[in-house]
Amino acid sequence: MNLVRDDLKRLRVPLALTATLVVLGVAALVVSSDYLDAARDAQRAARQGRTAAQDRVSKVSEEERDIRDNLKYFEQMRTRGIIGVQNRLDWIEAIAKIKNKRKLYEIKYSIEAQKLLDYPGVISSPNAEFVVSRMKLEMMLLHEGDLLDFLDDLQTEGRAHVNVKRCTVTRTVPATATLLQPRLRAECLVDLVSVKGMKPA
């Protein structure tokens, strides 16, 4: 019994030291676990921040591309004369030029006064107004291709977007006729759409 008490007295210091080291080890483990959690949170936040920054850079690049494309389109419209005040004389000259170039037969047309475009979904803004002049067109055709070529040239030569609202083609001469003469008659309603007062942003 004496021996056990003496042993315990001798072991008191090492046991206290061991208990202290165990407590310190547990505390170090808890602190390092907290540091590890904090580091993981910081890494996660940094990753999210980097992803958000990459998304913003992508969005800015995409917007820049859209602006560049829109400016190209604006320049094309400006060059073609779609932007600005419509000039009826330009239309008369364009139609005469197409008629001579394509060697077309009789073309009759009347162009109504310009008015605001009232297509569904098209909204004018303070910076730009979409306007339309409606053209009633009558043509004598050798074949259907004459009408298609005329409308295509009108889109290219004219100073507006050409929107065909309606076209009716009727035969005027039997298909068996041998003389080279107009065989078809076309009656069309065509909208000449342009933009008034538009300026690039």
Legacy VTK file of the C-alpha trace (Angstrom):
# vtk DataFile Version 3.0
C-alpha trace
ASCII
DATASET POLYDATA
POINTS 201 float
0.000 0.000 0.000
2.821 2.362 0.831
4.366 1.533 -2.487
1.258 2.590 -4.414
1.065 5.915 -2.566
4.701 6.607 -3.250
4.213 5.713 -6.894
1.236 8.017 -7.116
3.232 10.838 -5.553
5.961 10.282 -8.119
3.475 10.072 -10.963
1.575 13.190 -9.915
3.732 15.548 -12.001
3.826 13.367 -15.121
0.064 12.754 -14.861
-0.616 16.491 -14.505
1.698 17.143 -17.455
-0.078 14.443 -19.500
-3.533 15.876 -18.657
-2.299 19.359 -19.590
-0.925 18.080 -22.908
-4.177 16.240 -23.676
-6.176 19.432 -22.957
-3.758 21.445 -25.112
-3.999 18.843 -27.918
-7.794 18.934 -27.854
-7.729 22.763 -27.845
-5.263 22.784 -30.756
-7.485 20.336 -32.643
-10.577 22.529 -32.092
-8.692 25.702 -33.090
-7.185 24.069 -36.206
-10.643 22.750 -37.181
-12.026 26.307 -36.872
-9.142 27.648 -38.953
-9.745 24.927 -41.561
-13.476 25.796 -41.720
-12.627 29.500 -42.020
-10.106 28.748 -44.795
-12.666 26.627 -46.647
-15.271 29.413 -46.325
-12.739 31.943 -47.635
-11.854 29.617 -50.537
-15.542 29.119 -51.344
-16.180 32.887 -51.222
-13.127 33.523 -53.439
-14.350 30.902 -55.931
-17.850 32.455 -55.994
-16.321 35.916 -56.401
-14.164 34.700 -59.282
-17.176 33.028 -60.953
-19.260 36.206 -60.531
-16.415 38.302 -61.984
-16.078 35.914 -64.954
-19.850 36.116 -65.517
-19.675 39.926 -65.463
-16.756 39.910 -67.924
-18.678 37.518 -70.225
-21.787 39.697 -70.035
-19.787 42.854 -70.795
-18.099 41.102 -73.745
-21.477 39.943 -75.044
-22.962 43.440 -74.677
-19.929 44.896 -76.464
-20.432 42.401 -79.313
-24.139 43.313 -79.509
-23.311 47.030 -79.606
-20.723 46.453 -82.340
-23.245 44.408 -84.379
-25.966 47.028 -83.845
-23.608 49.811 -84.933
-22.780 47.843 -88.105
-26.500 47.365 -88.777
-27.143 51.058 -88.051
-24.366 52.043 -90.480
-25.828 49.736 -93.167
-29.280 51.282 -92.682
-27.802 54.795 -92.742
-25.829 54.027 -95.916
-28.933 52.624 -97.632
-30.939 55.684 -96.593
-33.428 53.783 -94.426
-32.698 56.214 -91.602
-33.898 59.753 -92.148
-36.659 61.487 -94.059
-38.120 59.513 -96.957
-37.806 61.192 -100.324
-40.484 60.214 -102.857
-38.200 61.275 -105.702
-35.710 58.587 -104.612
-38.473 55.980 -104.952
-39.518 57.212 -108.398
-35.901 57.117 -109.579
-35.309 53.667 -108.038
-38.410 52.199 -109.742
-37.475 53.739 -113.109
-33.913 52.396 -112.767
-35.150 48.868 -111.978
-37.662 48.959 -114.849
-34.932 49.927 -117.335
-32.351 47.500 -115.942
-34.741 44.522 -115.943
-36.491 45.570 -119.188
-39.852 45.211 -117.474
-43.224 45.953 -119.004
-45.775 48.389 -117.627
-45.437 49.416 -113.958
-48.062 51.599 -112.267
-47.778 52.643 -108.658
-49.003 55.170 -106.126
-47.309 55.936 -102.815
-49.449 57.084 -99.897
-48.360 59.768 -97.438
-45.957 58.675 -94.741
-47.463 57.721 -91.367
-46.351 56.099 -88.116
-45.907 52.347 -88.370
-48.693 50.460 -86.579
-47.406 46.871 -86.765
-48.117 44.783 -83.642
-45.130 44.749 -81.284
-43.319 47.696 -82.925
-42.914 50.598 -80.524
-41.427 53.955 -81.477
-39.194 55.709 -78.973
-38.324 59.382 -78.421
-35.051 58.781 -80.322
-36.541 56.950 -83.291
-39.900 56.676 -85.031
-40.751 53.840 -87.385
-42.663 55.259 -90.330
-44.285 53.660 -93.367
-45.391 54.737 -96.807
-47.786 52.257 -98.400
-47.342 51.663 -102.121
-50.029 50.224 -104.404
-48.281 48.498 -107.265
-49.592 47.128 -110.579
-47.240 45.331 -112.967
-47.557 43.487 -116.245
-45.269 40.439 -116.155
-43.770 38.062 -118.653
-43.412 35.532 -115.819
-43.484 35.428 -112.004
-39.715 35.969 -111.807
-40.167 39.557 -113.041
-42.139 40.412 -109.897
-39.678 38.680 -107.560
-36.698 40.384 -109.224
-38.427 43.767 -109.031
-39.175 43.401 -105.307
-35.648 42.178 -104.606
-34.131 45.136 -106.494
-36.514 47.521 -104.739
-35.209 46.270 -101.394
-31.606 46.756 -102.573
-31.989 50.041 -104.468
-34.637 51.690 -102.338
-34.212 53.717 -99.209
-36.481 51.713 -96.900
-37.238 48.198 -95.764
-39.648 46.662 -98.282
-42.433 44.669 -96.642
-44.845 42.991 -99.079
-48.272 42.947 -97.442
-50.184 41.288 -100.278
-49.676 40.270 -103.900
-52.174 38.837 -106.356
-50.993 37.480 -109.713
-53.551 36.728 -112.439
-53.086 35.365 -115.954
-54.008 37.785 -118.759
-52.962 35.737 -121.791
-53.406 31.974 -122.256
-50.316 29.912 -121.453
-50.361 28.577 -125.030
-49.850 32.049 -126.588
-46.682 32.202 -128.685
-46.118 35.968 -128.898
-43.577 37.508 -126.487
-45.902 39.694 -124.441
-46.941 40.140 -120.797
-48.897 37.082 -119.701
-49.515 37.992 -116.052
-50.776 40.938 -114.067
-49.605 41.557 -110.479
-51.386 43.754 -107.951
-49.435 44.285 -104.740
-49.610 46.258 -101.554
-46.100 47.065 -100.311
-45.029 48.897 -97.141
-41.884 51.019 -97.399
-40.647 51.159 -93.800
-37.969 53.544 -92.571
-36.742 55.066 -89.326
-37.071 58.787 -88.701
-34.852 60.690 -86.280
-32.692 57.711 -85.259
-29.233 58.391 -83.842
-26.670 55.841 -82.620
-26.468 55.495 -78.841
LINES 1 202
201 0 1 2 3 4 5 6 7 8 9 10 11 12 13 14 15 16 17 18 19 20 21 22 23 24 25 26 27 28 29 30 31 32 33 34 35 36 37 38 39 40 41 42 43 44 45 46 47 48 49 50 51 52 53 54 55 56 57 58 59 60 61 62 63 64 65 66 67 68 69 70 71 72 73 74 75 76 77 78 79 80 81 82 83 84 85 86 87 88 89 90 91 92 93 94 95 96 97 98 99 100 101 102 103 104 105 106 107 108 109 110 111 112 113 114 115 116 117 118 119 120 121 122 123 124 125 126 127 128 129 130 131 132 133 134 135 136 137 138 139 140 141 142 143 144 145 146 147 148 149 150 151 152 153 154 155 156 157 158 159 160 161 162 163 164 165 166 167 168 169 170 171 172 173 174 175 176 177 178 179 180 181 182 183 184 185 186 187 188 189 190 191 192 193 194 195 196 197 198 199 200
